[in-house]
Amino acid sequence: LILKLLTPMAFFYIYSSLIGSQILYNIGEFRMVRNILFFVLIFSLVIGIYLVNTFQLFGILITINLTFIVLTFIYYYNASKLLKGIRLFSFDYFKNYFIAALIPSIVILTLYKPQNDKIDFLIPIYGIVFFVFYFLILLIFRENYLLNHVRNLFIKKWR
């Protein structure tokens, strides 16, 4: 249950790291990144003290998720101000990727039955099945980036 409640943190951590470390930091906004991180640290401490005293373990989970959500939105706001005209996030793309990941996840979670053995040999097979379904669904959605790579692969192969 704890790991399931930490799942949103993974998305917001990756997205905030992309914006903060790869975009803002690389265009020379070192002070902005430092100031945002300091603000989010103070925010996390203040919210965390209250929530941990009130909700114990679930307070920690809420604090972690809320901290990364706030960090992501502050990075996004500042990056979109600096990079006017560049869309850092598209709901349509997010929707397609989310559905493409959700469908094979549901299929695999319904099929997966953990074994009592220490090593479960079916996990790599489930991983392969996941990625096959994932890419097939993205091809069905006609995702441009993937279609361009598939076209290039077949063009090079048939020459």
C-alpha positions as CSV (number, residue, x, y, z in Angstrom):
1,L,0.0,0.0,0.0
2,I,2.8,2.4,0.8
3,L,4.5,1.8,-2.5
4,K,1.2,2.3,-4.3
5,L,0.7,5.6,-2.6
6,L,4.2,6.7,-3.6
7,T,3.5,6.0,-7.3
8,P,2.5,9.6,-8.3
9,M,5.9,10.8,-6.9
10,A,7.7,8.8,-9.6
11,F,6.0,10.8,-12.4
12,F,6.4,14.2,-10.7
13,Y,10.0,13.4,-9.8
14,I,10.9,12.5,-13.4
15,Y,9.1,15.5,-14.9
16,S,10.5,18.0,-12.4
17,S,14.0,16.6,-12.9
18,L,13.6,17.0,-16.6
19,I,12.5,20.6,-16.3
20,G,14.9,21.6,-13.5
21,S,18.0,19.7,-14.4
22,Q,17.8,19.4,-18.1
23,I,16.1,22.6,-19.1
24,L,16.5,25.4,-16.5
25,Y,19.9,24.4,-15.3
26,N,21.3,24.0,-18.8
27,I,20.1,27.4,-19.9
28,G,22.0,29.0,-17.1
29,E,19.3,29.5,-14.5
30,F,21.3,28.2,-11.6
31,R,20.0,30.7,-9.1
32,M,16.4,30.1,-10.1
33,V,16.8,26.3,-9.6
34,R,18.6,26.8,-6.3
35,N,15.9,29.3,-5.1
36,I,13.0,27.0,-6.2
37,L,14.7,24.0,-4.4
38,F,15.2,26.0,-1.2
39,F,11.5,27.2,-1.3
40,V,10.3,23.6,-1.8
41,L,12.5,22.4,1.0
42,I,11.0,24.9,3.4
43,F,7.5,24.1,2.1
44,S,8.1,20.4,2.6
45,L,9.4,20.9,6.2
46,V,6.5,23.1,7.2
47,I,3.8,20.8,5.6
48,G,5.7,17.7,6.8
49,I,5.8,18.7,10.4
50,Y,2.1,19.3,10.5
51,L,1.1,16.2,8.4
52,V,3.5,13.8,10.2
53,N,2.2,14.8,13.6
54,T,-1.4,14.4,12.4
55,F,-1.3,11.4,10.1
56,Q,2.0,9.6,11.0
57,L,3.1,7.4,8.1
58,F,0.4,8.6,5.7
59,G,1.5,12.2,6.5
60,I,5.0,11.3,5.2
61,L,3.5,9.9,2.0
62,I,1.3,12.9,1.5
63,T,4.2,15.3,2.2
64,I,6.4,13.5,-0.4
65,N,3.8,13.5,-3.1
66,L,2.7,17.1,-2.4
67,T,6.4,18.3,-2.4
68,F,7.1,16.8,-5.8
69,I,3.8,18.1,-7.2
70,V,4.6,21.6,-6.0
71,L,8.2,21.3,-7.3
72,T,7.0,20.2,-10.7
73,F,4.4,23.0,-11.1
74,I,6.9,25.7,-9.9
75,Y,9.5,24.5,-12.4
76,Y,6.9,24.3,-15.1
77,Y,5.6,27.8,-14.5
78,N,9.1,29.3,-14.5
79,A,10.3,27.4,-17.5
80,S,7.2,28.3,-19.5
81,K,7.7,31.9,-18.7
82,L,11.4,31.8,-19.8
83,L,10.7,29.7,-22.9
84,K,7.6,31.5,-24.3
85,G,6.0,29.6,-27.2
86,I,7.4,26.2,-26.2
87,R,4.9,23.7,-24.8
88,L,6.5,21.6,-22.2
89,F,3.5,19.4,-21.7
90,S,0.7,18.3,-24.0
91,F,-2.4,16.7,-22.5
92,D,-3.0,14.8,-25.7
93,Y,0.4,13.2,-25.7
94,F,0.2,12.5,-22.0
95,K,-3.2,10.9,-22.5
96,N,-1.9,8.6,-25.3
97,Y,1.1,7.5,-23.3
98,F,-1.0,7.0,-20.1
99,I,-3.5,4.8,-21.9
100,A,-0.7,2.9,-23.7
101,A,0.9,2.1,-20.3
102,L,-2.4,1.6,-18.4
103,I,-3.9,-1.1,-20.6
104,P,-0.9,-3.5,-20.5
105,S,-0.4,-2.8,-16.8
106,I,-4.0,-3.9,-16.1
107,V,-3.6,-7.0,-18.3
108,I,-0.3,-8.0,-16.6
109,L,-1.6,-7.3,-13.1
110,T,-4.6,-9.6,-13.8
111,L,-2.4,-12.4,-15.2
112,Y,0.4,-12.1,-12.7
113,K,0.3,-14.7,-9.9
114,P,3.4,-14.4,-7.6
115,Q,5.1,-17.7,-7.0
116,N,6.6,-18.8,-3.7
117,D,10.0,-19.4,-5.2
118,K,12.7,-16.8,-4.5
119,I,13.2,-16.1,-8.2
120,D,10.1,-15.6,-10.4
121,F,11.2,-16.5,-14.0
122,L,8.0,-15.1,-15.5
123,I,8.8,-11.4,-14.6
124,P,11.0,-10.9,-17.7
125,I,8.3,-12.4,-19.9
126,Y,5.7,-10.1,-18.4
127,G,8.1,-7.2,-19.1
128,I,8.4,-8.2,-22.7
129,V,4.6,-8.6,-23.0
130,F,4.1,-5.1,-21.4
131,F,6.4,-3.4,-23.9
132,V,5.0,-5.2,-26.9
133,F,1.5,-4.1,-25.9
134,Y,2.7,-0.6,-25.1
135,F,4.3,-0.1,-28.5
136,L,1.4,-1.6,-30.3
137,I,-1.0,0.7,-28.6
138,L,1.2,3.7,-29.4
139,L,1.2,2.6,-33.0
140,I,-2.6,2.4,-33.0
141,F,-2.7,6.0,-31.6
142,R,-0.3,6.9,-34.5
143,E,2.2,8.5,-32.2
144,N,4.5,10.5,-34.5
145,Y,7.8,10.0,-32.8
146,L,7.4,6.2,-32.8
147,L,6.0,6.1,-36.3
148,N,9.0,8.1,-37.7
149,H,11.5,5.6,-36.1
150,V,9.6,2.6,-37.4
151,R,9.5,4.1,-40.9
152,N,13.2,4.9,-40.8
153,L,14.0,1.3,-39.6
154,F,12.0,-0.2,-42.4
155,I,13.5,2.2,-45.0
156,K,17.0,1.4,-44.0
157,K,16.3,-2.4,-43.8
158,W,14.8,-2.5,-47.3
159,R,17.6,-0.5,-49.0
